[in-house]
Amino acid sequence: MYFLIIGILFFCGFTSANLAEAVEFVAPASPNDNLNIDLEQASEWYFGELIGFPHTYSFKLTEPTEVGFSILVPDVKGASDNRGAIIVRKVTRGVEAVTRLKASETDWLEYKDKATNDEYRSGPHYKAELPAGDYLIEVNTPDNIGKYVLRFNDGDSLAGLNYFLKLKTSLAIKRWHEKSILSVIFTPLLFWPVMIVMTVFIFILYRRRYA
C-alpha cells in the first residue's frame, strides 16, 4: 500500500511540469528596497502586503519585449479595490512615466485561480511591447495598506512546478489568504490523488475480506 501511494505521488510529480512559472512572497523592509522581477520565468505571481509604504519592483529589458502585468486582490471581506500601480522607465535624468494603472478606472472582475481554487478580484492590467531599458513598477494604495498580488504575464499560480513544490507553495498561498491549511485538500492538487488512493485502498480491503 505504501509503495502504491508513493508511486502515485511520484507519477503526479513527473507529469505536472508545464511552462516555467513561479510564486514569490515579498516583504520589503523599507520603501527603498527594490524587488526584482525574474523575466526568465514564463509568468510570476508576487504576493505582498502593503504596511504603510508602496512596494517597488524592478526589471531590465535587453531588447524590445512584450510584457504584461496585472493586479489582483484576495476576494475576502474587507479587501478594498483600491490597488494601483505606476510603471516608469529610467532615463539619464530620473525616470519617465510609461503608464499608470488606476484602480478607479478599472472594472474589478472575479478571478479564480484554478490551481488552488482561491478567488481574487482582478484589477488594473497592462500589456505592451516595451523598448530595452531599466524599469520600475510601484504598487500602491491611497493609504498603502492591504494585500495584493502583482502578476507578471498570465497563467495559474502553480503551473510548471513539480508535485511536491506545488503542494508546498499551495500551503503557503493558503496561509497568505489566512485559510486553514486543510483547505488544500479540496484543491485539484490533492483531491484526485487522495480519491485514487482511497479507492485503491478500499478495493484492496474488499479483496482481502472477500477473496
LOZA-985598 format. One record per atom (N, C-alpha, C): z, x, y; atom name. Coordinates in nm, 4 decimals. Example, Ala and Ser with C-alpha at 12.3 -4.5 7.8 and 13.67 -1.06 7.14 Angstrom:
! LOZA-985598
0.7800|1.3190|-0.5690|N
0.7800|1.2300|-0.4500|CA
0.7800|1.3200|-0.3300|C
0.7080|1.2850|-0.2250|N
0.7140|1.3670|-0.1060|CA
0.7870|1.2900|0.0030|C
This chain:
! LOZA-985598
0.0000|0.0823|-0.1203|N
0.0000|0.0000|0.0000|CA
0.0000|0.0860|0.1257|C
0.0847|0.1908|0.1252|N
0.0919|0.2780|0.2422|CA
-0.0421|0.3478|0.2661|C
-0.1064|0.3907|0.1556|N
-0.2356|0.4570|0.1696|CA
-0.3403|0.3607|0.2258|C
-0.3291|0.2342|0.1882|N
-0.4229|0.1344|0.2379|CA
-0.4078|0.1162|0.3881|C
-0.2834|0.1046|0.4345|N
-0.2580|0.0874|0.5775|CA
-0.3092|0.2076|0.6559|C
-0.2771|0.3278|0.6061|N
-0.3217|0.4492|0.6740|CA
-0.4744|0.4551|0.6789|C
-0.5373|0.4155|0.5697|N
-0.6830|0.4165|0.5654|CA
-0.7436|0.3226|0.6676|C
-0.6855|0.2044|0.6820|N
-0.7362|0.1081|0.7794|CA
-0.7215|0.1622|0.9208|C
-0.6053|0.2232|0.9504|N
-0.5821|0.2766|1.0842|CA
-0.6799|0.3889|1.1166|C
-0.7036|0.4773|1.0209|N
-0.7980|0.5855|1.0451|CA
-0.9397|0.5322|1.0603|C
-0.9719|0.4277|0.9834|N
-1.1039|0.3661|0.9971|CA
-1.1229|0.3118|1.1371|C
-1.0191|0.2447|1.1893|N
-1.0253|0.1907|1.3251|CA
-1.0391|0.3039|1.4256|C
-0.9680|0.4127|1.4000|N
-0.9708|0.5243|1.4928|CA
-1.1075|0.5882|1.5022|C
-1.1732|0.6078|1.3893|N
-1.3000|0.6785|1.3900|CA
-1.4169|0.5887|1.4263|C
-1.3959|0.4576|1.4330|N
-1.5068|0.3685|1.4665|CA
-1.4899|0.3050|1.6028|C
-1.3951|0.3523|1.6836|N
-1.3683|0.2863|1.8110|CA
-1.4233|0.3601|1.9312|C
-1.4887|0.4725|1.9130|N
-1.5352|0.5501|2.0275|CA
-1.6669|0.4950|2.0801|C
-1.6721|0.4702|2.2135|N
-1.7944|0.4289|2.2793|CA
-1.8218|0.5294|2.3907|C
-1.8421|0.4811|2.5123|N
-1.8590|0.5709|2.6251|CA
-1.7244|0.6271|2.6669|C
-1.7291|0.7482|2.7213|N
-1.6046|0.8105|2.7663|CA
-1.5464|0.7294|2.8812|C
-1.4212|0.7009|2.8735|N
-1.3547|0.6214|2.9758|CA
-1.2081|0.6600|2.9753|C
-1.1427|0.6494|3.0892|N
-1.0060|0.6993|3.0981|CA
-0.9198|0.6052|3.1800|C
-0.7892|0.6153|3.1565|N
-0.6877|0.5419|3.2316|CA
-0.5878|0.6425|3.2856|C
-0.5528|0.6286|3.4118|N
-0.4509|0.7146|3.4711|CA
-0.3510|0.6290|3.5474|C
-0.2239|0.6689|3.5394|N
-0.1179|0.6046|3.6157|CA
-0.0762|0.7022|3.7248|C
-0.0978|0.6629|3.8496|N
-0.0787|0.7555|3.9611|CA
0.0482|0.7201|4.0380|C
0.1148|0.8233|4.0876|N
0.2372|0.8052|4.1663|CA
0.2514|0.9224|4.2627|C
0.1671|0.9283|4.3664|N
0.1769|1.0382|4.4621|CA
0.3121|1.0378|4.5328|C
0.3636|1.1573|4.5586|N
0.4963|1.1690|4.6198|CA
0.4934|1.1493|4.7704|C
0.3769|1.1697|4.8332|N
0.3682|1.1579|4.9788|CA
0.2265|1.1190|5.0183|C
0.2063|1.0765|5.1444|N
0.0713|1.0403|5.1896|CA
-0.0258|1.1578|5.1874|C
0.0254|1.2791|5.1821|N
-0.0604|1.3979|5.1844|CA
-0.1152|1.4360|5.0472|C
-0.0679|1.3699|4.9429|N
-0.1141|1.4003|4.8070|CA
-0.2471|1.3302|4.7796|C
-0.3501|1.4081|4.7520|N
-0.4799|1.3522|4.7160|CA
-0.4940|1.3447|4.5645|C
-0.5435|1.2321|4.5168|N
-0.5617|1.2084|4.3738|CA
-0.7089|1.2279|4.3398|C
-0.7362|1.3119|4.2428|N
-0.8741|1.3457|4.2092|CA
-0.9358|1.2436|4.1146|C
-1.0581|1.2009|4.1459|N
-1.1338|1.1120|4.0582|CA
-1.2267|1.1970|3.9724|C
-1.2152|1.1831|3.8430|N
-1.2938|1.2616|3.7482|CA
-1.4277|1.1935|3.7243|C
-1.5309|1.2425|3.7909|N
-1.6623|1.1806|3.7791|CA
-1.7314|1.2127|3.6473|C
-1.6713|1.2991|3.5661|N
-1.7306|1.3284|3.4358|CA
-1.7106|1.2131|3.3384|C
-1.6150|1.1255|3.3682|N
-1.5928|1.0087|3.2840|CA
-1.6930|0.9002|3.3202|C
-1.7329|0.8201|3.2221|N
-1.8242|0.7092|3.2478|CA
-1.7581|0.6047|3.3364|C
-1.6273|0.5928|3.3228|N
-1.5515|0.4974|3.4027|CA
-1.4049|0.5359|3.3972|C
-1.3313|0.5033|3.5023|N
-1.1881|0.5305|3.5035|CA
-1.1135|0.4160|3.5706|C
-0.9921|0.3920|3.5201|N
-0.9007|0.2959|3.5804|CA
-0.7796|0.3727|3.6319|C
-0.7483|0.3552|3.7610|N
-0.6313|0.4197|3.8199|CA
-0.5287|0.3118|3.8543|C
-0.4168|0.3125|3.7822|N
-0.3097|0.2155|3.8036|CA
-0.2090|0.2757|3.9011|C
-0.1882|0.2093|4.0129|N
-0.0962|0.2620|4.1129|CA
-0.0100|0.1535|4.1744|C
0.0904|0.1966|4.2478|N
0.1773|0.1048|4.3216|CA
0.2095|0.1668|4.4569|C
0.1707|0.0966|4.5631|N
0.1997|0.1430|4.6981|CA
0.3471|0.1189|4.7292|C
0.4127|0.2207|4.7819|N
0.5560|0.2102|4.8134|CA
0.5833|0.2601|4.9552|C
0.5004|0.2140|5.0494|N
0.5247|0.2485|5.1887|CA
0.4162|0.3312|5.2543|C
0.3214|0.3818|5.1764|N
0.2111|0.4585|5.2346|CA
0.0864|0.4397|5.1483|C
-0.0327|0.4554|5.2078|N
-0.1570|0.4381|5.1305|CA
-0.1768|0.5503|5.0303|C
-0.2605|0.5244|4.9317|N
-0.2968|0.6257|4.8324|CA
-0.4381|0.6759|4.8626|C
-0.4547|0.8071|4.8596|N
-0.5837|0.8677|4.8909|CA
-0.6404|0.9390|4.7686|C
-0.7645|0.9058|4.7353|N
-0.8357|0.9674|4.6236|CA
-0.9501|1.0528|4.6789|C
-0.9864|1.1558|4.6060|N
-1.0969|1.2418|4.6482|CA
-1.1948|1.2615|4.5327|C
-1.3216|1.2780|4.5671|N
-1.4221|1.3126|4.4667|CA
-1.5356|1.3887|4.5342|C
-1.6064|1.4663|4.4551|N
-1.7137|1.5518|4.5064|CA
-1.8434|1.5214|4.4332|C
-1.9508|1.5056|4.5091|N
-2.0837|1.4852|4.4525|CA
-2.1689|1.6083|4.4820|C
-2.2283|1.6659|4.3798|N
-2.3125|1.7837|4.3984|CA
-2.4586|1.7461|4.4200|C
-2.4909|1.6191|4.3995|N
-2.6256|1.5681|4.4214|CA
-2.6163|1.4180|4.4465|C
-2.7207|1.3566|4.5013|N
-2.7161|1.2121|4.5223|CA
-2.6843|1.1390|4.3918|C
-2.5828|1.0530|4.3965|N
-2.5333|0.9876|4.2749|CA
-2.4946|0.8432|4.3055|C
-2.5285|0.7537|4.2140|N
-2.4840|0.6151|4.2292|CA
-2.3414|0.6027|4.1774|C
-2.2542|0.5511|4.2600|N
-2.1147|0.5318|4.2217|CA
-2.0740|0.3883|4.2533|C
-1.9720|0.3422|4.1840|N
-1.9206|0.2084|4.2085|CA
-1.7693|0.2072|4.2037|C
-1.7081|0.1333|4.2952|N
-1.5631|0.1211|4.2996|CA
-1.5250|-0.0252|4.3199|C
-1.4149|-0.0643|4.2595|N
-1.3617|-0.1989|4.2817|CA
-1.2099|-0.1940|4.2765|C
-1.1475|-0.2920|4.3386|N
-1.0018|-0.3002|4.3434|CA
-0.9570|-0.4262|4.2709|C
-0.8591|-0.4111|4.1827|N
-0.8003|-0.5225|4.1093|CA
-0.6523|-0.5304|4.1408|C
-0.5973|-0.6513|4.1323|N
-0.4520|-0.6680|4.1384|CA
-0.4098|-0.7464|4.0144|C
-0.2915|-0.7180|3.9606|N
-0.2451|-0.7935|3.8439|CA
-0.2292|-0.9400|3.8793|C
-0.2784|-1.0271|3.7927|N
-0.2727|-1.1711|3.8191|CA
-0.1365|-1.2250|3.7768|C
-0.0359|-1.1944|3.8582|N
0.1005|-1.2384|3.8316|CA
0.1567|-1.3024|3.9574|C
0.2628|-1.3771|3.9400|N
0.3256|-1.4453|4.0520|CA
0.3743|-1.3445|4.1555|C
0.3413|-1.3703|4.2813|N
0.3876|-1.2834|4.3887|CA
0.2914|-1.1733|4.4278|C
0.1874|-1.1501|4.3475|N
0.0903|-1.0453|4.3811|CA
-0.0038|-1.0966|4.4898|C
-0.0176|-1.0216|4.5973|N
-0.0982|-1.0637|4.7114|CA
-0.2400|-1.0092|4.7027|C
-0.3344|-1.0903|4.7480|N
-0.4743|-1.0471|4.7518|CA
-0.5021|-0.9783|4.8848|C
-0.4290|-0.8714|4.9117|N
-0.4441|-0.8032|5.0404|CA
-0.4767|-0.6552|5.0252|C
-0.5236|-0.6161|4.9068|N
-0.5581|-0.4754|4.8861|CA
-0.6971|-0.4473|4.9416|C
-0.7056|-0.3395|5.0156|N
-0.8332|-0.2980|5.0709|CA
-0.8500|-0.1482|5.0575|C
-0.9625|-0.0980|5.1057|N
-0.9872|0.0462|5.0965|CA
-1.0904|0.0872|5.2000|C
-1.0911|0.2152|5.2301|N
-1.1935|0.2734|5.3155|CA
-1.2455|0.3996|5.2479|C
-1.3762|0.4150|5.2474|N
-1.4399|0.5332|5.1894|CA
-1.4998|0.6158|5.3027|C
-1.4676|0.7441|5.3074|N
-1.5200|0.8324|5.4115|CA
-1.5794|0.9574|5.3478|C
-1.6668|1.0209|5.4228|N
-1.7294|1.1471|5.3793|CA
-1.6865|1.2581|5.4743|C
-1.6452|1.3690|5.4176|N
-1.6036|1.4819|5.5007|CA
-1.7257|1.5449|5.5680|C
-1.7113|1.5741|5.6977|N
-1.8161|1.6420|5.7740|CA
-1.7546|1.7627|5.8433|C
-1.8355|1.8349|5.9181|N
-1.7878|1.9583|5.9810|CA
-1.6661|1.9329|6.0690|C
-1.6706|1.8264|6.1447|N
-1.5596|1.7941|6.2338|CA
-1.4941|1.6625|6.1911|C
-1.4172|1.6680|6.0867|N
-1.3433|1.5499|6.0436|CA
-1.4127|1.4742|5.9325|C
-1.4211|1.3412|5.9499|N
-1.4823|1.2555|5.8488|CA
-1.5684|1.1503|5.9162|C
-1.6611|1.0948|5.8398|N
-1.7403|0.9823|5.8877|CA
-1.7271|0.8675|5.7884|C
-1.7180|0.7462|5.8398|N
-1.6967|0.6293|5.7549|CA
-1.8220|0.5983|5.6735|C
-1.8014|0.5686|5.5463|N
-1.9091|0.5239|5.4583|CA
-1.9072|0.3719|5.4497|C
-1.7919|0.3157|5.4182|N
-1.7762|0.1705|5.4132|CA
-1.6285|0.1358|5.4136|C
-1.5999|0.0148|5.4531|N
-1.4631|-0.0367|5.4487|CA
-1.4606|-0.1595|5.3584|C
-1.3732|-0.1586|5.2601|N
-1.3597|-0.2713|5.1676|CA
-1.2458|-0.3594|5.2168|C
-1.2812|-0.4712|5.2772|N
-1.1821|-0.5578|5.3401|CA
-1.1392|-0.6699|5.2458|C
-1.0092|-0.6808|5.2259|N
-0.9561|-0.7847|5.1372|CA
-0.9873|-0.9240|5.1898|C
-0.9850|-0.9396|5.3223|N
-1.0040|-1.0715|5.3828|CA
-1.1477|-1.1210|5.3718|C
-1.2408|-1.0314|5.3425|N
-1.3813|-1.0697|5.3333|CA
-1.4295|-1.0751|5.1885|C
-1.3345|-1.0860|5.0970|N
-1.3658|-1.0814|4.9541|CA
-1.3257|-1.2110|4.8846|C
-1.4102|-1.2580|4.7950|N
-1.3728|-1.3693|4.7077|CA
-1.3004|-1.3110|4.5864|C
-1.1702|-1.3297|4.5833|N
-1.0908|-1.2741|4.4732|CA
-1.1117|-1.3605|4.3495|C
-1.1748|-1.3031|4.2482|N
-1.2103|-1.3767|4.1274|CA
-1.1247|-1.3323|4.0099|C
-1.1028|-1.4245|3.9175|N
-1.0266|-1.3909|3.7971|CA
-1.1064|-1.2947|3.7100|C
-1.0369|-1.1967|3.6565|N
-1.0998|-1.0984|3.5681|CA
-1.0047|-1.0692|3.4532|C
-1.0568|-1.0706|3.3319|N
-0.9751|-1.0425|3.2139|CA
-1.0257|-0.9170|3.1452|C
-0.9370|-0.8212|3.1273|N
-0.9707|-0.7001|3.0531|CA
-0.9661|-0.7345|2.9046|C
-1.0815|-0.7412|2.8414|N
-1.0886|-0.7841|2.7019|CA
-1.0187|-0.6869|2.6074|C
-1.0029|-0.5631|2.6500|N
-0.9406|-0.4640|2.5626|CA
-0.7921|-0.4895|2.5434|C
-0.7246|-0.5379|2.6484|N
-0.5792|-0.5568|2.6415|CA
-0.5358|-0.7011|2.6628|C
-0.6308|-0.7888|2.6961|N
-0.6009|-0.9294|2.7267|CA
-0.5156|-0.9453|2.8522|C
-0.5137|-0.8452|2.9389|N
-0.4416|-0.8572|3.0655|CA
-0.5339|-0.9170|3.1709|C
-0.4752|-0.9995|3.2580|N
-0.5537|-1.0686|3.3597|CA
-0.5307|-1.0067|3.4973|C
-0.6379|-1.0043|3.5749|N
-0.6356|-0.9481|3.7094|CA
-0.7103|-1.0420|3.8039|C
-0.7010|-1.0111|3.9319|N
-0.7898|-1.0710|4.0305|CA
-0.8749|-0.9579|4.0873|C
-1.0040|-0.9759|4.0778|N
-1.0981|-0.8723|4.1203|CA
-1.1342|-0.8931|4.2662|C
-1.1126|-0.7890|4.3468|N
-1.1328|-0.7998|4.4905|CA
-1.2486|-0.7173|4.5427|C
-1.2248|-0.6397|4.6479|N
-1.3329|-0.5645|4.7117|CA
-1.4034|-0.4704|4.6145|C
-1.5342|-0.4618|4.6273|N
-1.6104|-0.3721|4.5411|CA
-1.7252|-0.3103|4.6205|C
-1.7697|-0.1962|4.5739|N
-1.8757|-0.1226|4.6437|CA
-1.9568|-0.0455|4.5413|C
-2.0887|-0.0517|4.5541|N
-2.1762|0.0238|4.4651|CA
-2.2984|0.0685|4.5434|C
-2.3236|0.1988|4.5435|N
-2.4362|0.2524|4.6185|CA
-2.4623|0.3958|4.5754|C
-2.5789|0.4453|4.6108|N
-2.6086|0.5871|4.5884|CA
-2.5619|0.6651|4.7105|C
-2.4764|0.7622|4.6879|N
-2.4219|0.8435|4.7965|CA
-2.4821|0.9833|4.7910|C
-2.5050|1.0447|4.9081|N
-2.5566|1.1816|4.9099|CA
-2.4497|1.2807|4.8660|C
-2.4917|1.4020|4.8373|N
-2.3967|1.5060|4.7982|CA
-2.2941|1.5272|4.9090|C
-2.1711|1.5580|4.8677|N
-2.0667|1.5815|4.9664|CA
-1.9288|1.5573|4.9092|C
-1.8288|1.5772|4.9942|N
-1.6892|1.5524|4.9579|CA
-1.6457|1.4200|5.0185|C
-1.5808|1.3368|4.9362|N
-1.5453|1.2017|4.9785|CA
-1.3968|1.1742|4.9576|C
-1.3470|1.0804|5.0379|N
-1.2099|1.0322|5.0250|CA
-1.2116|0.8803|5.0185|C
-1.1238|0.8248|4.9365|N
-1.1032|0.6798|4.9308|CA
-0.9555|0.6533|4.9572|C
-0.9276|0.5715|5.0567|N
-0.7888|0.5350|5.0858|CA
-0.7662|0.3891|5.0474|C
-0.6719|0.3649|4.9572|N
-0.6340|0.2290|4.9172|CA
-0.5108|0.1897|4.9970|C
-0.5154|0.0713|5.0589|N
-0.4043|0.0325|5.1459|CA
-0.3874|-0.1182|5.1515|C
-0.2771|-0.1606|5.2090|N
-0.2492|-0.2997|5.2434|CA
-0.1847|-0.2984|5.3818|C
-0.1696|-0.4132|5.4466|N
-0.1038|-0.4137|5.5775|CA
0.0349|-0.3502|5.5765|C
0.1116|-0.3716|5.4701|N
0.2457|-0.3126|5.4621|CA
0.2538|-0.1986|5.3605|C
0.1416|-0.1686|5.2955|N
0.1366|-0.0626|5.1935|CA
0.2445|-0.0802|5.0864|C
0.2511|-0.2029|5.0356|N
0.3443|-0.2368|4.9283|CA
0.2681|-0.3146|4.8216|C
0.2861|-0.2779|4.6956|N
0.2305|-0.3574|4.5873|CA
0.1446|-0.2788|4.4899|C
0.1284|-0.3367|4.3709|N
0.0495|-0.2738|4.2655|CA
-0.0994|-0.3039|4.2835|C
-0.1796|-0.2113|4.2329|N
-0.3248|-0.2266|4.2390|CA
-0.3879|-0.1438|4.1274|C
-0.5151|-0.1712|4.1020|N
-0.5961|-0.0866|4.0140|CA
-0.7223|-0.0497|4.0901|C
-0.7501|0.0797|4.0986|N
-0.8783|0.1262|4.1517|CA
-0.9662|0.1597|4.0319|C
-1.0776|0.0892|4.0214|N
-1.1657|0.1088|3.9060|CA
-1.2935|0.1788|3.9504|C
-1.3219|0.2902|3.8870|N
-1.4456|0.3642|3.9113|CA
-1.5472|0.3222|3.8064|C
-1.6561|0.2601|3.8529|N
-1.7583|0.2019|3.7658|CA
-1.6982|0.0893|3.6809|C
-1.7827|0.0247|3.6028|N
-1.7396|-0.0928|3.5276|CA
-1.6987|-0.0549|3.3861|C
-1.6409|-0.1524|3.3168|N
-1.6035|-0.1311|3.1772|CA
-1.4590|-0.1677|3.1513|C
-1.4282|-0.1967|3.0244|N
-1.2907|-0.2259|2.9851|CA
-1.2066|-0.0991|2.9913|C
-1.0767|-0.1176|2.9971|N
-0.9867|-0.0048|3.0209|CA
-0.9762|0.0926|2.9044|C
-1.0000|0.0473|2.7817|N
-0.9720|0.1319|2.6655|CA
-1.0957|0.1847|2.5947|C
-1.2141|0.1547|2.6460|N
-1.3364|0.1977|2.5780|CA
-1.3440|0.3495|2.5718|C
-1.3906|0.4009|2.4589|N
-1.4094|0.5436|2.4437|CA
-1.2896|0.6184|2.3897|C
-1.1766|0.5509|2.3711|N
-1.0574|0.6165|2.3185|CA
-1.0463|0.5913|2.1686|C
-0.9902|0.6880|2.0948|N
-0.9673|0.6628|1.9530|CA
-0.8530|0.5631|1.9367|C
-0.8356|0.5141|1.8162|N
-0.7431|0.4023|1.7946|CA
-0.6014|0.4333|1.8401|C
-0.5516|0.5508|1.8071|N
-0.4124|0.5813|1.8369|CA
-0.3906|0.6018|1.9865|C
-0.4898|0.6589|2.0561|N
-0.4796|0.6736|2.2006|CA
-0.4933|0.5381|2.2691|C
-0.5755|0.4498|2.2112|N
-0.5847|0.3134|2.2630|CA
-0.4487|0.2443|2.2562|C
-0.3803|0.2611|2.1434|N
-0.2503|0.1977|2.1254|CA
-0.1502|0.2505|2.2274|C
-0.1453|0.3819|2.2440|N
-0.0531|0.4425|2.3399|CA
-0.0829|0.3959|2.4820|C
-0.2107|0.3936|2.5189|N
-0.2491|0.3530|2.6535|CA
-0.2224|0.2057|2.6766|C
-0.2505|0.1233|2.5755|N
-0.2258|-0.0201|2.5874|CA
-0.0783|-0.0489|2.6113|C
0.0101|0.0226|2.5417|N
0.1540|0.0051|2.5624|CA
0.1928|0.0427|2.7049|C
0.1332|0.1496|2.7576|N
0.1632|0.1918|2.8946|CA
0.1155|0.0879|2.9958|C
-0.0002|0.0274|2.9701|N
-0.0512|-0.0766|3.0595|CA
0.0394|-0.1988|3.0566|C
0.0894|-0.2342|2.9387|N
0.1817|-0.3475|2.9285|CA
0.3085|-0.3204|3.0101|C
0.3582|-0.1973|3.0036|N
0.4771|-0.1632|3.0824|CA
0.4469|-0.1720|3.2321|C
0.3296|-0.1283|3.2716|N
0.2904|-0.1359|3.4125|CA
0.2865|-0.2809|3.4599|C
0.2430|-0.3697|3.3703|N
0.2401|-0.5131|3.4015|CA
0.3784|-0.5775|3.3883|C
0.4770|-0.4989|3.3468|N
0.6139|-0.5480|3.3248|CA
0.6170|-0.6555|3.2167|C
0.5368|-0.6341|3.1130|N
0.5339|-0.7236|2.9982|CA
0.6066|-0.6596|2.8809|C
0.6474|-0.7435|2.7871|N
0.7083|-0.6927|2.6652|CA
0.6058|-0.6110|2.5873|C
0.6519|-0.4997|2.5300|N
0.5594|-0.4186|2.4513|CA
0.5120|-0.4936|2.3270|C
0.5853|-0.5981|2.2880|N
0.5429|-0.6781|2.1730|CA
0.4139|-0.7542|2.2015|C
0.3827|-0.7724|2.3308|N
0.2610|-0.8456|2.3649|CA
0.1354|-0.7723|2.3198|C
0.1485|-0.6420|2.2915|N
0.0323|-0.5667|2.2450|CA
-0.0144|-0.6156|2.1078|C
0.0749|-0.6814|2.0336|N
0.0383|-0.7329|1.9010|CA
-0.0726|-0.8367|1.9113|C
-0.0778|-0.9090|2.0237|N
-0.1745|-1.0177|2.0383|CA
-0.3038|-0.9721|2.1056|C
-0.3236|-0.8420|2.1141|N
-0.4495|-0.7894|2.1654|CA
-0.5429|-0.7601|2.0487|C
-0.6743|-0.7539|2.0742|N
-0.7678|-0.7193|1.9659|CA
-0.7357|-0.5854|1.9011|C
-0.6669|-0.5003|1.9760|N
-0.6329|-0.3675|1.9263|CA
-0.5487|-0.3726|1.7996|C
-0.4517|-0.4652|1.7951|N
-0.3610|-0.4729|1.6809|CA
-0.3756|-0.5997|1.5991|C
-0.4205|-0.7068|1.6614|N
-0.4196|-0.8362|1.5939|CA
-0.4995|-0.8332|1.4638|C
-0.6246|-0.7867|1.4698|N
-0.7081|-0.7907|1.3498|CA
-0.6663|-0.6882|1.2460|C
-0.6310|-0.5646|1.2842|N
-0.5777|-0.4733|1.1817|CA
-0.4533|-0.5270|1.1127|C
-0.3635|-0.5900|1.1903|N
-0.2424|-0.6466|1.1309|CA
-0.2782|-0.7599|1.0359|C
-0.3743|-0.8447|1.0758|N
-0.4161|-0.9545|0.9896|CA
-0.4764|-0.9021|0.8590|C
-0.5554|-0.7954|0.8696|N
-0.6161|-0.7377|0.7492|CA
-0.5090|-0.6832|0.6558|C
-0.4142|-0.6080|0.7131|N
-0.3067|-0.5504|0.6317|CA
-0.2246|-0.6602|0.5656|C
-0.1910|-0.7651|0.6413|N
-0.1112|-0.8744|0.5856|CA
-0.1868|-0.9466|0.4748|C
-0.3169|-0.9675|0.4958|N
-0.3969|-1.0359|0.3945|CA
-0.4019|-0.9556|0.2651|C
-0.4252|-0.8254|0.2788|N
-0.4300|-0.7391|0.1602|CA
-0.2944|-0.7350|0.0916|C
-0.1871|-0.7275|0.1704|N
-0.0523|-0.7220|0.1153|CA
-0.0195|-0.8493|0.0373|C
-0.0552|-0.9650|0.0947|N
-0.0307|-1.0922|0.0263|CA
-0.1131|-1.1007|-0.1018|C
-0.2370|-1.0517|-0.0951|N
-0.3229|-1.0537|-0.2136|CA
-0.2634|-0.9680|-0.3253|C
-0.2122|-0.8493|-0.2892|N
-0.1521|-0.7610|-0.3897|CA
-0.0287|-0.8254|-0.4512|C
0.0554|-0.8880|-0.3690|N
0.1741|-0.9564|-0.4213|CA
0.1351|-1.0693|-0.5156|C
0.0310|-1.1428|-0.4764|N
-0.0156|-1.2536|-0.5598|CA
-0.0656|-1.2025|-0.6946|C
-0.1437|-1.0942|-0.6920|N
-0.1964|-1.0380|-0.8165|CA
-0.0842|-0.9889|-0.9071|C
0.0168|-0.9256|-0.8487|N
0.1271|-0.8736|-0.9295|CA
0.2100|-0.9861|-0.9911|C
0.2203|-1.0935|-0.9171|N
0.3051|-1.2032|-0.9652|CA
0.2355|-1.2862|-1.0712|C
0.1044|-1.3061|-1.0551|N
0.0344|-1.3978|-1.1453|CA
-0.0628|-1.3268|-1.2391|C
-0.0642|-1.1949|-1.2358|N
-0.1536|-1.1218|-1.3272|CA
-0.1055|-1.1343|-1.4712|C
